[in-house]
Amino acid sequence: MTTCSRHPENKASLQCRLCSDACCDECTMRLGLCSRCWYKALVVVVVVMVIVSYTAWYALL
């Protein structure tokens, strides 16, 4: 039985798709990511959206 990497008292329900850490139900977010990787992915998406919007805005001027 594997345990959660953040909550050792909980049984792991899956492994994160990015970092391969064992995650319990409390740590698991959408798309099979742990909460740490989920927030990292959100930051990357926001940064990409900002870059694309600035590129589109200045390309139209």
Summary of the structure (lengths in Angstrom):
residues: 61
radius of gyration: 16.8
end to end distance: 59.2
largest distance: 59.2
contacts: 151
relative contact order: 0.15
helix: 48%
strand: 13%
